Amino acid sequence: MDRQALHAALVEARIPGGYYRIEGVHEPVPTPPDFLFLRRATGGGWETGAYERGRDEILARHPDEPTACAHLLRLLV
């Protein structure tokens, strides 16, 4: 699963768009105060995490996009 397929799956599952941010695919405006995210990691790979109270908390680091997408999907569904 890539980021576009992940977004389609979340829309199909009726997960509100303000609950998550997927780098380059779904970046809600205005930025919600709290959300889960999927983004490229500095230095390679991918990260899933939570943004709360103005701070990022990395929940997991992943070697590739499909693994990261599957993790975010599990967190949200």
Buried (B, 14 or more C-beta within 10 A) or exposed (E): BEBEEBBEBBEEEEBEBEBBBBBEBBEBEEEBEEBBBBBEBEEEBBBBBBBEEEEEEEBEBBEEBBBBBBBBBEBBE
